[in-house]
Amino acid sequence: MSQLKLTADGGGGTVAIKGPASTTGNAALEMTVPSTTSDTLDSLKRSGNILQVVKTNVTATSSYGTSAATHYTLTPLNTTVTPVGTNSHYIISAQVSGEGTASNQQYFLRLVRNTTSGFADGDNVAIAIGDNGSNNTAPENTSAFHGYALENNDSTISTAHISSYVDSPSVSAGGNLQYKVQLFMQTGTTWYMNRTKTEYNATYGDYLPSWITVMEVAA
């Protein structure tokens, strides 16, 4: 295996750039160095490049409630990201599946960001939310879906999505960053994630996953 070995400027060791044992079809591969003067490997973190992808996929069921007019954090979906770059942008998408115990009730989702060490619930900042205008009692949320219909409380699960929201939280590389999804209930009921109101194990029982995906994009 051929290699190019570089000696550290201060004499503190060597760095080797090694070629692979072989290439597909014995093809000749090239790596082009950026043309900007005094570039370093860090300059490969160019604006718009995807620096990392962090995902959380949840298939287990869990329950939340039962206070009215309350946001509940769906804790299995909490997703922590250690930023690679400084002041990166983050593309967040999510699917949330589940069903509440109140017939024909509407439930709401809210996307929240936390940049505080320890990620306590009280530090959540709501993002990607609507504007309630002068109606200060109405909740500001990101997405919504309906509860079960009385005739199919053991099937036909509900699913809502948060699609590719771009967030720019001004966090330094290596800093604290976490994204969460919260559920808002209009009345004092129970809501089940990833299952229907009534667990039914026949062939038409519905069990769906929930997930959140975060992509860090270089600023």
Rosetta silent file (secondary structure, phi, psi, omega in degrees, C-alpha in Angstrom):
SEQUENCE: MSQLKLTADGGGGTVAIKGPASTTGNAALEMTVPSTTSDTLDSLKRSGNILQVVKTNVTATSSYGTSAATHYTLTPLNTTVTPVGTNSHYIISAQVSGEGTASNQQYFLRLVRNTTSGFADGDNVAIAIGDNGSNNTAPENTSAFHGYALENNDSTISTAHISSYVDSPSVSAGGNLQYKVQLFMQTGTTWYMNRTKTEYNATYGDYLPSWITVMEVAA
SCORE:     score description
SCORE:     0.000 S_00000001
   1 L     0.000  123.886  179.852    0.000    0.000    0.000 S_00000001
   2 L   -79.830  153.146  179.188    1.490    3.325   -1.059 S_00000001
   3 E  -153.999  155.599  173.927    1.444    6.300    1.245 S_00000001
   4 E  -111.844  120.097 -175.699    2.567    9.880    1.573 S_00000001
   5 E  -109.121  128.809  178.858    4.068   10.596    4.985 S_00000001
   6 E  -111.907  139.925  176.465    4.311   14.118    6.397 S_00000001
   7 E   -95.442  132.755  179.990    6.373   15.152    9.386 S_00000001
   8 L   -58.112  143.781 -176.849    4.713   17.523   11.848 S_00000001
   9 L   -54.969  -38.031 -178.402    6.152   21.060   11.704 S_00000001
  10 L   -88.648    6.238  179.901    7.259   20.873   15.313 S_00000001
  11 L    77.348   14.047 -175.821    8.755   17.420   14.919 S_00000001
  12 L   -94.573   43.039  177.545    6.069   15.869   17.096 S_00000001
  13 L   120.494 -176.171 -178.410    5.210   12.891   14.941 S_00000001
  14 E  -129.174  158.561  175.049    4.097   12.096   11.398 S_00000001
  15 E  -125.228  126.838 -178.048    0.856   12.074    9.425 S_00000001
  16 E  -110.162  133.006  170.980    0.371    9.486    6.684 S_00000001
  17 E  -104.527  112.252 -173.178   -2.015    9.764    3.730 S_00000001
  18 E  -108.305  142.442  173.600   -2.562    6.199    2.534 S_00000001
  19 L   -83.359  157.185  178.248   -4.122    4.910   -0.635 S_00000001
  20 L   -70.705  163.838  178.197   -6.707    2.091   -0.526 S_00000001
  21 L   -60.897  -34.818  176.442   -5.725   -1.487   -1.245 S_00000001
  22 L  -162.435  164.495  174.758   -7.622   -1.182   -4.539 S_00000001
  23 L  -116.305  158.212 -179.727  -10.300    0.924   -6.243 S_00000001
  24 H   -60.625  121.454 -179.420  -13.468   -0.236   -7.943 S_00000001
  25 H    66.615   20.858 -177.430  -12.522   -1.348  -11.444 S_00000001
  26 H    55.524   32.655 -178.350   -8.961   -0.145  -10.766 S_00000001
  27 L   -70.417  152.572  175.496  -10.203    3.382  -11.422 S_00000001
  28 L   -89.872  117.719 -177.825   -7.940    6.384  -10.897 S_00000001
  29 L  -102.619  150.309  179.185   -9.391    8.542   -8.110 S_00000001
  30 L  -130.729  142.369  170.821   -8.582   12.179   -7.399 S_00000001
  31 L  -118.922  115.471 -176.773   -9.034   14.389   -4.345 S_00000001
  32 L   -89.457  126.736  178.410   -8.926   18.062   -5.257 S_00000001
  33 L   -79.873  137.646  177.965   -7.504   20.430   -2.646 S_00000001
  34 L   -54.734  144.688 -173.197   -9.442   23.725   -2.247 S_00000001
  35 L   -86.245   -9.747 -178.498   -7.817   26.536   -4.234 S_00000001
  36 L   -66.443  139.580 -179.594   -8.152   29.268   -1.601 S_00000001
  37 L   -60.002  137.498  175.292   -4.843   30.407   -0.161 S_00000001
  38 L    62.041   33.613  175.369   -3.900   28.898    3.215 S_00000001
  39 L   -69.368  151.316  171.657   -6.801   26.441    3.295 S_00000001
  40 L  -122.533  175.911  178.735   -6.873   23.748    5.968 S_00000001
  41 H   -61.914  -27.583  178.492   -8.906   20.551    6.212 S_00000001
  42 H   -62.467  -23.948 -178.783  -11.441   22.530    8.256 S_00000001
  43 H   -71.128   -8.473  174.051  -12.216   24.520    5.112 S_00000001
  44 H   -70.198  -13.467  175.089  -13.912   21.379    3.761 S_00000001
  45 L   -80.712   59.816 -174.730  -16.779   22.406    6.079 S_00000001
  46 L   -76.246  154.247 -179.756  -18.016   24.702    3.322 S_00000001
  47 L   -53.902  128.956  179.261  -21.340   26.519    3.498 S_00000001
  48 L    95.235  -13.808  178.484  -24.165   24.177    2.568 S_00000001
  49 L   -73.087  142.903  174.153  -22.257   20.951    3.233 S_00000001
  50 E   -78.918  117.340 -177.851  -23.957   18.344    5.441 S_00000001
  51 E   -88.329  -34.196  177.530  -21.686   17.975    8.472 S_00000001
  52 E  -166.094  160.070  175.381  -23.604   15.245   10.285 S_00000001
  53 E  -128.558  124.574  178.929  -26.964   13.506   10.556 S_00000001
  54 E  -120.025  131.747 -177.541  -28.391   12.534   13.951 S_00000001
  55 E  -135.371  151.886  174.049  -31.600   10.522   14.222 S_00000001
  56 E  -129.766  120.689  179.944  -33.828    9.052   16.898 S_00000001
  57 E  -116.474  128.191 -175.267  -36.257    6.285   15.956 S_00000001
  58 E  -123.065  122.594  175.802  -38.851    5.123   18.490 S_00000001
  59 L  -111.786  -17.548  179.946  -41.008    2.010   18.114 S_00000001
  60 L   -70.910  152.699  177.294  -41.898    1.469   21.789 S_00000001
  61 L   -92.077  153.916  177.018  -45.237    2.731   23.094 S_00000001
  62 E  -157.309  165.012 -176.310  -45.635    5.265   25.910 S_00000001
  63 E  -128.215  154.866 -176.665  -48.384    7.431   27.404 S_00000001
  64 E  -142.853  150.881  179.255  -48.774   11.116   28.346 S_00000001
  65 E   137.490 -178.373   18.503  -51.411   13.194   30.192 S_00000001
  66 L  -129.435   23.368 -177.545  -53.767   13.929   31.766 S_00000001
  67 L   -80.040  143.777  179.457  -53.889   17.692   32.429 S_00000001
  68 L   -77.369  155.478  175.662  -55.802   19.979   30.063 S_00000001
  69 L    50.877   47.831 -175.066  -54.161   22.788   28.055 S_00000001
  70 E  -132.822  141.318  172.225  -50.672   21.397   28.730 S_00000001
  71 E   -92.624  127.956  176.958  -47.597   20.691   26.615 S_00000001
  72 E  -112.935  130.730  177.028  -46.001   17.301   27.301 S_00000001
  73 E   -77.481  125.170  176.783  -42.470   16.504   26.135 S_00000001
  74 L   -82.564   82.054 -167.245  -42.351   13.222   24.198 S_00000001
  75 H   -58.325  -32.231  178.395  -39.091   12.290   25.898 S_00000001
  76 H   -61.395  -19.362 -179.483  -38.206    9.188   23.808 S_00000001
  77 H   -91.477   -3.500  179.464  -37.805   11.564   20.831 S_00000001
  78 L   -55.892  126.234 -175.128  -35.332   13.891   22.567 S_00000001
  79 E  -125.833  116.391 -179.368  -32.375   14.201   20.187 S_00000001
  80 E   -97.270  133.558  179.628  -29.022   15.612   21.289 S_00000001
  81 L  -121.773  131.548  171.117  -26.586   16.974   18.707 S_00000001
  82 L   -98.674  106.206 -172.995  -22.945   17.895   19.337 S_00000001
  83 L   -57.946  136.050  175.277  -22.303   20.621   16.738 S_00000001
  84 L   -84.744  -40.469  179.852  -19.377   20.037   14.377 S_00000001
  85 L  -108.791  173.133  177.006  -19.329   23.615   13.105 S_00000001
  86 L  -100.049  134.563  179.864  -20.010   27.032   14.628 S_00000001
  87 L    58.672   35.587  177.623  -23.301   28.808   13.854 S_00000001
  88 L   -68.961  164.222  169.678  -24.445   25.911   11.673 S_00000001
  89 E   -98.325  153.428 -178.081  -27.980   25.550   10.354 S_00000001
  90 E  -130.930  127.687  178.127  -30.035   22.520   11.360 S_00000001
  91 E  -101.328  117.508 -176.453  -32.741   20.827    9.295 S_00000001
  92 E  -113.210  130.760  173.252  -35.243   19.069   11.549 S_00000001
  93 E  -134.912  151.564 -176.533  -37.932   16.655   10.402 S_00000001
  94 E  -153.250  153.046  167.695  -40.138   14.375   12.477 S_00000001
  95 E  -125.151  133.631  177.244  -42.994   11.899   12.397 S_00000001
  96 E  -126.817  125.548 -178.836  -45.179   11.404   15.445 S_00000001
  97 E  -117.787  144.698  177.366  -47.720    8.577   15.628 S_00000001
  98 E   162.715 -176.492 -178.141  -50.313    7.931   18.287 S_00000001
  99 E  -154.764  142.751  178.807  -53.854    8.325   19.542 S_00000001
 100 E   -96.531  178.572 -176.941  -55.579    9.960   22.480 S_00000001
 101 L   -99.247    4.623  177.496  -58.470    8.800   24.625 S_00000001
 102 L  -107.133  124.368 -177.550  -60.871   11.613   23.639 S_00000001
 103 L   -65.553  132.722  173.650  -62.989   10.986   20.552 S_00000001
 104 L    58.660   27.445  176.276  -62.579   13.469   17.681 S_00000001
 105 L   -92.916  146.341  177.648  -60.284   15.748   19.664 S_00000001
 106 E   -94.349  135.372  177.043  -57.471   17.641   17.970 S_00000001
 107 E  -114.585  152.743 -176.363  -53.929   17.313   19.309 S_00000001
 108 E  -124.102  149.752  174.973  -51.019   19.629   18.536 S_00000001
 109 E  -113.245  146.554  176.700  -47.253   19.179   18.214 S_00000001
 110 E  -134.174  129.454  177.175  -44.624   21.770   19.056 S_00000001
 111 E   -89.081  131.510 -178.220  -40.951   21.652   18.078 S_00000001
 112 E  -129.595  152.610  179.104  -38.597   22.968   20.760 S_00000001
 113 E  -121.717  143.282  177.930  -34.876   23.666   20.983 S_00000001
 114 E  -132.518  126.292  179.693  -32.646   23.568   24.052 S_00000001
 115 L  -119.936   17.233 -178.027  -29.100   24.998   24.154 S_00000001
 116 L  -100.638  137.936  177.670  -28.556   24.856   27.904 S_00000001
 117 L   -58.054  131.589 -178.165  -26.232   22.356   29.559 S_00000001
 118 L    97.489  -24.763  174.334  -28.301   19.643   31.193 S_00000001
 119 L    54.234   45.828  176.889  -31.267   20.205   28.847 S_00000001
 120 L   -66.600  145.510 -178.248  -33.847   20.821   31.587 S_00000001
 121 H   -56.144  -32.800 -177.741  -37.441   21.022   30.310 S_00000001
 122 H   -67.749  -11.399 -178.670  -37.752   24.564   31.643 S_00000001
 123 H   -96.045    5.317 -177.723  -35.108   25.760   29.153 S_00000001
 124 L   -64.339  138.300  173.382  -37.076   24.800   26.054 S_00000001
 125 E  -117.171  119.862 -179.074  -37.504   27.451   23.348 S_00000001
 126 E   -71.104  132.899  177.828  -40.436   26.864   20.982 S_00000001
 127 E  -129.441  165.459  178.452  -39.485   27.113   17.295 S_00000001
 128 L    53.536   48.883 -176.797  -41.395   26.646   14.017 S_00000001
 129 L  -119.225  160.146  177.039  -44.651   27.803   15.623 S_00000001
 130 L   -77.435  175.736 -179.658  -47.657   29.805   14.484 S_00000001
 131 L  -112.629  117.411 -178.733  -48.588   33.305   15.643 S_00000001
 132 L   -81.837    0.189  176.119  -51.665   33.553   17.872 S_00000001
 133 L    60.954 -127.852 -178.504  -51.833   37.324   17.298 S_00000001
 134 L   -85.437   -7.925 -179.661  -53.999   39.020   19.888 S_00000001
 135 L   -88.009   82.301 -172.295  -55.423   35.717   21.128 S_00000001
 136 L   -72.783   -7.532  178.650  -52.849   35.162   23.834 S_00000001
 137 L   -91.742  -14.922 -179.216  -54.646   32.138   25.259 S_00000001
 138 L   -78.961  136.207 -179.209  -54.406   30.077   22.076 S_00000001
 139 L   -71.103  143.746  175.248  -51.382   27.733   21.943 S_00000001
 140 L  -100.490  115.955 -172.870  -48.711   28.357   19.304 S_00000001
 141 L  -131.435  176.743 -174.465  -47.744   25.001   17.786 S_00000001
 142 L  -100.781  -41.611 -175.231  -45.989   23.416   14.813 S_00000001
 143 E  -150.656  169.902 -177.101  -48.326   20.682   13.563 S_00000001
 144 E  -150.364  155.716  171.182  -51.632   18.997   14.424 S_00000001
 145 E  -153.279  165.094 -174.041  -53.624   15.786   14.059 S_00000001
 146 E   -94.184  155.852  173.868  -56.987   14.429   15.141 S_00000001
 147 L   -77.952 -172.341 -175.159  -57.846   11.901   17.823 S_00000001
 148 L   -74.164  156.468  168.711  -59.673    8.650   17.232 S_00000001
 149 L   -92.810  145.100 -171.437  -63.174    8.252   15.884 S_00000001
 150 H   -56.128  -34.347 -174.783  -65.484    6.325   18.210 S_00000001
 151 H   -79.178   -9.241  179.839  -66.089    3.513   15.707 S_00000001
 152 H  -137.363   51.135 -177.922  -62.369    2.696   15.246 S_00000001
 153 L   -73.677   -5.651  177.617  -60.718    3.202   18.622 S_00000001
 154 L  -114.704   13.283  178.188  -58.644    0.033   18.121 S_00000001
 155 L  -155.156  178.937  177.238  -57.395    0.818   14.596 S_00000001
 156 L    58.878   65.187  179.046  -56.591    3.689   12.215 S_00000001
 157 L   -67.380  152.659  178.126  -53.800    5.365   14.165 S_00000001
 158 E   -95.792  146.928  177.604  -53.073    9.078   13.560 S_00000001
 159 E  -137.567  136.468  175.707  -49.736   10.387   12.283 S_00000001
 160 E  -126.639  154.793 -177.147  -48.454   13.971   12.003 S_00000001
 161 E  -126.393  149.129  166.882  -45.268   15.299   10.425 S_00000001
 162 E  -116.606  114.626 -167.313  -42.862   18.170   10.913 S_00000001
 163 E  -105.962  111.086  165.733  -41.223   18.603    7.534 S_00000001
 164 E    45.125   57.978  174.766  -37.690   19.917    7.024 S_00000001
 165 E   -84.623  134.161  179.737  -37.686   23.016    9.207 S_00000001
 166 E   -97.636  119.801 -179.075  -34.408   24.993    9.054 S_00000001
 167 E  -114.113  142.682 -179.382  -33.225   26.288   12.434 S_00000001
 168 L  -129.649   83.090 -170.365  -30.255   28.637   13.022 S_00000001
 169 L   -86.538   -0.432 -179.827  -29.550   28.654   16.775 S_00000001
 170 L    56.829   58.774  179.168  -26.045   30.275   16.788 S_00000001
 171 L  -111.980  137.160 -179.519  -24.340   27.464   18.710 S_00000001
 172 L   -75.811  157.849  175.354  -20.550   27.002   18.746 S_00000001
 173 L   -56.806  133.403 -177.975  -18.836   23.776   17.708 S_00000001
 174 L    80.709    2.028 -177.454  -18.966   21.309   20.598 S_00000001
 175 L   -78.292 -173.239 -177.841  -21.759   23.286   22.287 S_00000001
 176 L   -94.129  127.403  178.285  -25.059   22.178   23.807 S_00000001
 177 L  -154.513  129.332  177.535  -27.960   21.485   21.442 S_00000001
 178 E  -145.950  141.417  175.942  -31.042   19.317   21.757 S_00000001
 179 E  -115.704  142.375 -178.306  -34.338   19.113   19.861 S_00000001
 180 E  -136.765  160.758  172.698  -37.601   17.854   21.334 S_00000001
 181 E  -119.781  131.641  177.914  -41.216   17.394   20.297 S_00000001
 182 E  -114.578  148.442  178.396  -44.028   18.356   22.652 S_00000001
 183 E  -109.487  131.946  177.870  -47.681   17.337   22.536 S_00000001
 184 E  -107.774  129.716  178.284  -50.464   19.771   23.480 S_00000001
 185 E  -108.527  136.211  179.023  -53.794   18.446   24.799 S_00000001
 186 L   -77.098  -35.507 -178.372  -56.974   20.492   24.722 S_00000001
 187 L  -127.855  170.320 -178.188  -58.655   18.527   27.517 S_00000001
 188 L   -77.678   84.870 -179.406  -57.529   16.336   30.394 S_00000001
 189 L  -129.613 -177.034  173.847  -57.057   13.034   28.591 S_00000001
 190 E  -110.134  142.443  176.938  -54.340   10.439   27.969 S_00000001
 191 E  -124.959  135.259 -177.563  -52.409   10.189   24.692 S_00000001
 192 E  -109.527  128.390  176.939  -50.515    7.080   23.565 S_00000001
 193 E   -87.005  135.205  174.058  -47.466    7.234   21.312 S_00000001
 194 L    71.259   14.148  177.950  -47.097    4.624   18.548 S_00000001
 195 L  -151.155  167.817  175.951  -50.387    2.829   19.296 S_00000001
 196 L   -83.343  169.746  179.114  -54.153    3.259   19.154 S_00000001
 197 L   -54.067  -49.902  178.426  -56.355    4.111   22.139 S_00000001
 198 L  -103.130  119.889  178.221  -57.289    0.453   22.550 S_00000001
 199 L   -71.531  118.939 -177.286  -54.410   -1.990   22.073 S_00000001
 200 L  -130.112  124.335 -170.929  -55.708   -4.594   19.701 S_00000001
 201 L  -101.360   16.613  174.577  -53.443   -7.372   18.492 S_00000001
 202 L   -74.161 -179.435 -173.198  -55.503   -8.690   15.602 S_00000001
 203 L   -64.926  -19.992 -179.052  -54.262   -8.383   12.037 S_00000001
 204 L  -105.347   11.901  174.436  -55.627   -4.853   11.661 S_00000001
 205 L   -68.805  139.649 -173.776  -54.222   -3.430   14.905 S_00000001
 206 L  -104.660  123.624  171.934  -52.088   -0.354   14.199 S_00000001
 207 L  -132.909  113.803 -178.137  -48.574    0.171   15.580 S_00000001
 208 L  -119.974  157.421  179.187  -46.522    2.851   13.831 S_00000001
 209 L   -87.176  166.399  170.087  -43.101    4.366   14.630 S_00000001
 210 E  -127.761  150.075  179.128  -42.164    7.906   15.551 S_00000001
 211 E  -157.041  165.044  171.802  -38.861    9.587   14.755 S_00000001
 212 E  -140.611  137.629  179.546  -36.898   12.802   14.544 S_00000001
 213 E  -125.982  131.964  179.373  -33.962   13.504   12.213 S_00000001
 214 E  -123.075  124.586  176.070  -31.541   16.431   12.559 S_00000001
 215 E  -112.005  124.692  175.788  -29.072   17.374    9.805 S_00000001
 216 E   -88.802  127.063 -178.609  -26.307   19.875   10.566 S_00000001
 217 E  -116.760  129.375 -178.782  -25.508   22.111    7.587 S_00000001
 218 L   -61.130  135.892 -179.241  -22.359   24.245    7.475 S_00000001
 219 L   -73.485    0.000    0.000  -23.068   27.972    7.670 S_00000001
